[in-house]
Amino acid sequence: MGNARELEVDVAIIGAGPAGLTAGYLLTKAGKTVAIIEKDETYVGGISRTVEHDGYRFDIGGHRFFSKSAAVVDLWNEILPDDFIQRPRMSRIYYEGKFYSYPLRAFEALWNLGILRSTTCMVSYGWAKLFPNRNVKSFEDWTSNQFGKKLYSIFFKTYTEKVWGMPCNEMSADWAAQRIKGLSLWGAVTDGLKRSLGLNKKPNDGQAVKTLLETFRYPRLGPGMMWEAARDKIVASGKGQVIMGHGLEQLASDGKGGWRMSAVGKDGSKLIVRAAHAISSAPMRELAARLHPLPDTTWNASKLKYRDFLTVALMVEGEDLFPDNWIYIHDSKVKVGRVQNFRSWSPEMIPDPDMACVGLEYFCFEGDGLWSMDDGDLVKLATDEMEILGLVDRSKVKSGAVVRQEKAYPVYDEDYAANVEAMRCELEEKHPSLHLVGRNGMHRYNNQDHAMMTAMLTVENILAGERIYDTWCVNEDAEYHEAGDEGAEKALPARETITPDQAAALGSVREVPGRIKPDEGRKVA
């Protein structure tokens, strides 16, 4: 270690994603010194980064810049004041050559499916109502009871299994009940009949009408533009360093309440950072294995699981192929789950006006067949599937690129909550100067504004010298990006009036499927 580079700062930060960079920016703005390590050699922003290939820019997953939190919106405007553009919002479902509204409108779906298939769906629906499954355990059971087996197999089964990597008959029914709110097939049919007779002017969606975001803000060169600007401001402050290409080797308690962080560069170089506080947005499982002394709950953290995905970007000759920001692919003939249209996110992400660029998203587990395929084979697969779907003529595909994203989604299995809580409680008791933030740092399936909020509250705690905010109250609402007013929630509550219930404005739980428990099941009338 004699040749290791050494730094001494107020706060050491692991990970240069939205949470880590938000913390670094706010801390340096407050006069604190920080060192941020990021294992990627090129990109900051984590899953919110923008990857560039031959002048084409790719958004890894699609990131609408919308938040109900005024504090988050104000911070976005402060970091990137002049580079937001307003973009139209459009997402649809694609099935067997036809597009369907998202969220699904049941009457429209029946109309698009045609008379024969719609009749089959209605017969299947009637059968489900006359002879329902009385022992509902799974997502499949619940959804088939609600819509019939046929409509379930078309609009719910394929996409759900692609995303989550497990059969619908192994997912808990409770998730289905939460996820599919208010959609009534019979209501859609009766509404449609009334509408055809001029008796009803409301949309034929069979559900309570919700106001969706019609437009959203977006950095003109992709979400990575925001985080590159945050990095640059941290460095320009003279108070912060962002060290790229360095992965965490060990985070050791110095026995005095502070930390000694060691990191290793891609070239084998060593970095030692000594700090009074440490902030980690690294996956909780990885952090637990690198803490010294090892936590008693290392075993719990080792059981945490993640869902990964990869994007295959195709550069296609010709005009835009479709107006959507993205399309959900419900076809079982292909493996792709979603297709992004990057020009619909921002025209400036495409360098050639005569070219289009689409990104096919494949949900997988690190190390499985899809993940391990050669890039060339993945580009060929994506080209084949776009032709199968009828969305692209393969002769128009000029090139392709692959971006792999590990640990994109924390998995909520039956044990995750207990495992996360065990480690959280131990670290809060033994190491109050270690702060977990962000999606992977807290094993919470949240969006970038909620990851930012966990960092913002953490910074407030550090500056106050005490834990005045419960950062674990921050989470995500599944309808968050579909309805509501931007900046509607007031900024951080005043310190002197803090109560546990006020700790964070965003405290709901995002809807994520869990597996059926061995004794799960209930009678359904």
KEFI-626441 format. One record per residue: x, y, z of N, C-alpha, C in turn. Coordinates in steps of 0.2 Angstrom, whole numbers, plus 5000, padded with zeros to 4 digits. Layout:
<atoms>
XYZXYZXYZ
...
</atoms>
This chain:
<atoms>
500449945000500050005000500450065000
501150055000501550115000501450164995
501350134989501250184983500550204982
500050194986499350204985499250284986
498850314982498650384982498150384988
498350434993497850444999497550514999
496950515001496550575001496250585008
496150645011495750645017495150705015
494550685016493950725015493450715020
492950765020492450755025491950695024
491850685017491350625016491650585010
491650525010491850475005491150445002
491150444996490550424992490650374987
490250314988490350264983489750264978
489950274972489550274966489350344964
489450354957489250414954488650414950
488150384953487450384950487050444953
486350444952486050504954486050524961
486050464965486050474973486750504975
487350464972487950484974488150554972
487950574966488150644963487750694966
487150684968486650734972486950744978
487250694982487550704988488150744988
488550724983489250764982489150834980
488650844976488450914974488250954980
487750934983487550974989488050984995
488450934996488950935001489450984999
489750984993490251034991489951104991
489351114989488951174989488951204996
488951155001488951175008489651185011
490151175007490851185009491151125011
490851065011491151005013491650975007
492150945009492550905004492350835003
492350814997492050744995492550714990
492550644991492850604985492350554983
492250554977491750504974492150454970
492050384971492350334967491750304963
491950294957491450264952491850204948
491550144948491950094945491950094937
491450134934491450134927491950184925
492350174919492850214917492650274914
492050274911491850324906491250364908
490750334911490150364912489950374919
489650434921489350444927488550434926
488150424931487450424931487150364932
487550304933487250244934486850224929
486250194931485750174926485450234922
485550294925485250354922485850384917
486350354916486850374911486650374904
486950414900486850414892487450384889
487450334886487950304882488050324875
488650334873488750364866489050314862
488850304855489150254851489150294844
489650304841489750344834489250404834
489250434839488850494839488050484841
487850424841487150414843487150404851
486650434854486650424862486050384864
486150344869485650294871485450304878
484850314880484550314887484450244889
484750224895484750154897484050144901
483550134898482950124901482350174900
482550234899482050284898481950324904
482150384904482050424911481650494910
481050494911480650554911480850594917
480950664915481150704921480450734923
480150704928479550734932479650714939
479450754943479450744950478950784954
478550754959478050794963478450834968
479050824969479450854974479750924971
479550974974479851044972480551044973
480851014979481551014980481950984974
481650924972482050894967481950934960
481450954958481350994952481851054953
481851094958482251144959483051124958
483151074961483851044960484051034953
483551004949483750984942483851054938
483351104940483451164936484151204938
484351194944484951224946485551194943
485551124942486151094940486151104932
485551094929485551104921485051154919
485151214920484651264919484451284912
484851264907484751284900484651234895
484651164897484651114892484051064893
483551084896482951044896482451064890
482151004887481751014881481050984884
480451004881479850974882479650924877
479550864879479350814874478650784875
478350764869477650734870477750664873
477250644877477250574880476850534876
477150474874476750424871477050354872
476650304875476850234876476250194874
476450144870475850094868476150024869
475649974868475749904869475649884862
476149834860476149804853476049734854
475549714850475349634850475049614843
475449574840475249544833475049594828
475549644827475449694822475049754824
474749754830474249814831474549844838
474349914838474549954844473949954848
474049954855473549964860473750014865
473250054867473450114872473750084878
474150124881474450114888474350174892
474050164898473750104901473150074896
473150004897472649964892471949994893
471650004887470850014887470549954885
470149924889469849854888469449854881
469049904880468549904875468949914868
469449954868469849964862470249894861
470449864866470849804865470349754862
469749744864469249694861469149714854
469049784852468949804845469549784841
470149794843470749784839470849704838
470649664843470749594842470349564837
469749594835469349574830468749534833
468249514828467649484831467749414834
468149374830468249304832468649304839
469249334839469649334845469249364851
468949424850468549454855468049414858
467649374853467149334855467449274860
468049254858468349204862468549224869
468749294869468949324875468349334880
467749354877467149364881466849294883
466949244879466749174881467149154887
467849164886468349144892468149194898
467949254897467849294903467149274906
466649254902466049224905466149164909
466549124906466749054910467049074917
467549124916467949134923467449164928
466949204926466449224930465949174933
465749124929465349074931465649024935
466349004933466748954937467348984939
467449034943468049054945468449014949
469149024949469548984953469449004961
469248964965469048984972469648984977
470248954974470848954978471348994975
471349064975471749104971472449114975
472949094972473649104975474049144971
474049144964474549174960474249234956
474749264953474549324948474149294942
474249234940473949204935473149184937
473149164943472449144946472049204946
472249264949471949324950471749354943
472249364939472049394932471649354928
471649284928471249244924470549254927
470449254933469749264936469449334934
469849384934469649454932469449464925
469849434920469749444913469649384909
469749324912469749264908470449244906
470549174904471149154903471449184896
470949194891471149214885471449284885
471149334888471349404888472049404893
472049364898472649364902473249344898
473149284894473749264890473949314885
473549354883473749404878474049464881
473749494886473949564888474349564895
474349504898474649504905475249454906
475149394903475649344904476349354901
476349364895477049374891477449424894
477249484894477649544896477849534903
477449514907477549514914478149464916
478149404912478649354913479249374910
479249414904479849434902480249484907
479849524910480149574914480449544920
480049504924480249484930480649414930
480649374925481049314924480749254929
480049264930479749204933479049194931
478849134931478149114929477649154932
477049174929476549214932476149164937
476249104937475949054942476349054948
476949084948477349084954477349154958
477049204954476949274957476349274962
476449314967475849324972475249354969
474649334970474049364968473949434971
474249454977474149514980474449574975
475049554971475349604967474849614961
474549564959474049574953473449624955
473249614961472649654964472849724964
473549734966473749804967473949834960
474149794956474449824950473849844945
473349804944472849814940472249834943
472249904944471749934948471149964944
470549944945469949974942469849954935
470149914932470049894925469549844925
468949854922468349814922468249794914
468249734913468049714906467349724904
466949704909466149714908466049784908
466349824912466249894912466449924905
466949904902467149924896466649914890
466449854891465949834886465249874886
465049884892464449914893464549994891
465150014893465250084891465350094884
465550044880465650044873464950044870
464550004872463850004869463450064870
463550094876463250154878463450214873
464150214872464450264868464250254860
464150194858463950184851463250204850
462850204856462150234855462150304857
462750344858462750414860462550424867
462550374871462350384878462950404883
463550394881464050404885464650434881
464850494883465450524880466150514883
466150474888466750464892467150414888
467850414889468250364885468050294887
468150244882467950174884468450134887
468650154893469250114895469050064901
468450064903468250024908468550034915
468850094916469150114922469050184924
469150204930469150274932469650314927
469450364924469950404920470450444924
471050434922471650464926471950514921
472150574923472550624919473250594919
473450584912474150564911474550624909
475150614911475650664908475650664901
475450724898475450734890476150744888
476550784892477250804890477650794896
478350794895478850784900479450824898
479850844903480450874902481050824901
481550844897482050794896482650834894
483250814896483850844894483950834887
484150884883484150874876484650824873
485150804877485650754875485650694879
485050684883484950624887485050634894
484850594898484850604906485650604908
486050574905486750584907487050654907
486750694903486850764903486850794910
486250774913486150804920486750784925
486950724924487450694929488150714927
488250724921488950754919488950824921
488450864921488450934924488550934931
488250884935488350884942489050864944
489350814940490050804941490550864940
490350894934490750954933490751004938
490151014941490051064946490451044952
490450984954490750954960491550974959
491750954953492550964952492651034952
492251074949492351154948492351184955
492051154960491951194966492651194970
493151144968493751144971493651104978
493051074979492951044986492850964984
492850944978492650874977493050844971
493150784971493450744966493050684964
492950664958492650614955493150564952
493250504955493850464953493450404949
493550404942493250354938493650294938
493350234936493750174935494050144941
493750164947493950134953493350104957
493450034958492949994962493149994969
492649984973492749984981493049914982
493649914986493949864988493749844996
493749895000493549885007493349955010
492849955014492650015018492749995025
493250015029493349995035493250055040
492950035046492850085052493550095055
493650165056494350175059494350175067
493750155069493750145077493550205080
493550265077493350325080492750355077
492350315073491750345070491850365063
492450365061492550385054492750325049
492950335043493050275038493750285035
493950225033494550215028494250175022
494250205016493950175010494550165006
494650105003495150084999494750064992
495050084986494750074980495350054975
495150004970495649984966495450004959
495950034955495850054948495850004943
495650014937495649964932496349944930
496849984931497549974930497849944936
497549934941497849904947498049954952
497950024951498150074955497750074962
498050094967497650094974497450164976
496950174979496650234982496450224989
496650264993496450265000496150335002
495450335004495150395006494950385013
495150435017494950445024494450495025
493850475029493350525029492950515036
492650565038492250565044491550525043
491250535036490650505034490750465028
490350415027490350375021489650365018
489550385012488950375009488950315003
488550265003488650214999487950204995
488050204988487550194983487650124980
488150094982488350024979487849974981
487749924977487249874979487349844986
486849844990486949824997487349754998
487149714994487549644994488249654993
488449694989489249704988489549744994
489149794996489449835002489549795008
489049745009489149705015489749665015
489949635009490449595008491149635009
491149695008491749735008491849785014
491349775019491349815025491849775030
492249815034492649785039492549825046
492449795051492349725051491649705048
491649635046491049615042490449615047
489849645044489249645048489049575050
488649575056488349515058487849495052
487549545049487049525044487349515037
487949505036488249495029487849435026
487649385029487349335027486649355024
486249395027485649425025485749465018
486249505018486349545012486549505006
486949445008487149405002486549364999
485949365002485349334999484949384995
485149444994484849494990484949474983
484449484979484449464972484349524967
484549524961484449584956484249554949
483849594946483649584939484049624934
484349594929484749634925484449644918
484749694914484449694907484949724902
484849714896485349744891484949774886
485249824883484949864877485349854871
484949834865485349824859485049884855
485449934853485349994849485449974842
484949994838485049984830484950044827
485450064823485450124819485150104812
484550134811484150114805484050174800
484150154794484050204788483350224787
483150294787482550314785482250354791
481550374790481250424795481050384801
480750424806480550384812480150334811
480150274814479750214813479050224817
479050254822478450264826478550324831
477950354833478050414837478150404845
478150334847478150324854478850334857
478850354863479450354867479750284868
479250244870479350164870478750124869
478850064867478250024865478449954870
477849934873477849874877477749814872
478149764871478049704867477749654870
477149634869476749584872476749514868
477149514863477149464858477649404861
477349344861477749284864478249264859
478149284852478649254847479349284848
479449334852480049374852480249374860
480949384861481149394868481149464870
481149514865481249584867480649604872
480749644877480149664881479949734879
480349784878480249854876480649874870
480349924867480749954861480750024862
481350054863481350134864481450164857
481250224856481350264850481750324852
482350324852482750374855482650444852
482450454845482250514843481650544846
481150504848480650534851480750554858
481350534861481550564868481850624866
482350634862482650694860482950684853
482750734848482950724841483750734841
484050774846484750784846485150724848
484850674850485150614852485350574846
485050594840485250554834485650604829
486250594827486650644824486450654817
486150604814485950604806485250614805
484950664802484250674801483950624797
484350584793484050534789484150464792
484250464798484350394802483850394808
483650334810483250324816483650284820
483550284827483850234831483350214836
483350144837482950114842483350064846
483050064852483450024857482949964860
483149904859482749844861483049824868
482549814872482749804879482549724881
483049694883483049624885483149614892
482649594896482649584903482949514904
483449504909483849444910484149444916
484549394918484949384924485649384921
486149414925486849414923487049344923
487349324917487649264916487249214913
486549234911486149184908486349194900
485949154896486049144889486049214886
485549254887485549324884486149364886
486249374892486749414895487449394892
487549324891488249304889488349304881
487749314877487849314870488349364868
488749354862489149404859488749464857
489049514856488749574854488449574847
488849544843488649534836488049484835
487949434839487449394839486749424842
486949474847486349504850486049554845
486549594841486249634836485849594830
486149544829485749494824485049474827
485049454833484449434836483949494836
484149554838483749614838483449634831
483949624826483749644819483149594817
483249524819482849474817482149484820
482149504827481549514830481149574828
481449634826481149694823480849674817
481149634813480849604807480249564808
480249514813479749474815479149514817
479249564820478749614823478449654817
478749664812478549704806478749774808
479149794812479349864814479849894810
480349844807480949864804481049824798
481249844792481549804787482249794788
482449734788483149724790483649754786
483449764779483949794775484149864777
483649894781483749964783484249974789
484349914792484849914798485549924796
485849974798486549994796487049974801
486949974807487449954813487049944819
487449924824487149904831487649914836
487349914842487849924848487449894854
487849864859487549834865487749864871
487249874876487449904882487149854887
487549834892487349784897487249824904
486749814907486549854914486449794919
486949784923486949744929486549774935
486149734938485849754944485349814943
484949804938484549864936483949864941
483649804943483049804947483249764953
483149794959483249744965482549704965
482749634967482149594967481849584974
481149594974480849584980480549514981
480949474983480749404984480449404991
480249344994479849335000480349355006
480949355005481449365011481749435011
481649475005482149535004481949585010
481349595012481249645017481549635023
481549575026481849555032482549555032
482849535026483549545025483849615025
483449655021483649725021483549765028
483049745031482949775038483449755043
483649695043484149665047484849705046
485049715040485649755039485549825041
485049855039484949925040484949935048
484649895052484649905059485349895062
485749855060486349845062486849905061
486749925054487249975052487050045056
486350055057486150115060486450115068
486450055071486650055078487350055078
487750025074488450015075488850075071
488550095066488950145061488450205059
488350245064487850305062488150355057
488850345055489150385050489150355043
488850295043488850265036488050275034
488050295028487350315025487250275019
486650245018486450205012485950245008
486050255002485650294998485550264991
484950284987484850264981484550194980
484450174974484050114972484450054975
485050044973485449984975485749984982
485850054984486150064990485650044996
485050054994484450034999484049974997
484249944991483849884989483149904988
482949964985482349994984482250004977
481649984974481449994967481150054966
481650114966481350174965481650214959
481350274958481550314952482150364954
482450394949482950434950482850494955
482250524954482050574959482050554966
481750494967481750464974482450444976
482850424972483550414974483950474976
483750524972484050594974483750614981
483150604982482850624988483250594994
483350524993483750494999484350525000
484750554995485350584996485250654999
484750684997484650754999484550755007
484150705009483950705016484550675020
484950635017485650615020486050675021
486150715016486550775017486350825022
485650825023485350865028485550835035
485550775036485750735042486450755043
486950745038487650755039487750825041
487450875038487550945040487350965047
486750925049486450945055486850905061
487250855059487650815064487150775068
486550755065486150705069485650685063
485350635065484850605060484150635061
484050685058483350725058482850695053
483150665048482650635043482750555042
482150525042482250455041482250445033
482750425030482850425023482450365020
482350315025482050255022481250265021
481050325023480350335021480250355014
480750365010480750385003480650324999
480150324995480050264990479650284984
479450244980479150254974478450234973
477950274970477250254969477250234961
476950174960476950144953476550194948
476150234951475750284946476150354946
476650354949477050424950477150454943
477350424938477550454932476850454927
476350444930475750444925475250494927
475250524933474750574935475050624940
474750674941474950724946475250784944
475450834948475750894946476450894948
476850924943477650924945477750974950
478150954955478351004960477751014965
477250974965476650984970476850974977
477350934979477550924986478050984988
477851004994478351064996479051034997
479451084998480151064999480251035006
480851015007481050985014480651015019
480350985024480051015030480551045034
480351095038480751135042481051085048
481651095049481951045054481651045061
481451105063481151115070480451085071
480151065065479451035065479450965063
480050935063480050865060479750815065
479350775061479050715065479150655060
479150595063479250535058478850535052
478150555053477750555047477950605042
478250655044478450715039479150705036
479450645038480150635036480350645029
479850615025479950625017479250635014
479150675009478550685006478350615002
478850575000478650524995478750454999
478250425002478350375006477950315004
477650304998477250244997477750194994
477450134993477850074991477650054984
478250054980478150034973477849964972
477449944967477149884966477649834962
477949784966478349734963478149664965
478149624960477949554962478349514967
478049474971478349434975478149364974
478549314976478349244975477849224979
477449164977476949144982477249104988
477049124994477249085000476949015000
477248975003477048905003476348895006
476148935011475448935014474948985011
475149015005474749075003474149044999
473649074999472949064996472349085000
471849094996471249125000470649104996
470049094999469449084995469249144992
468949144986468749204983467949184980
467549234982466849224980466749224973
</atoms>
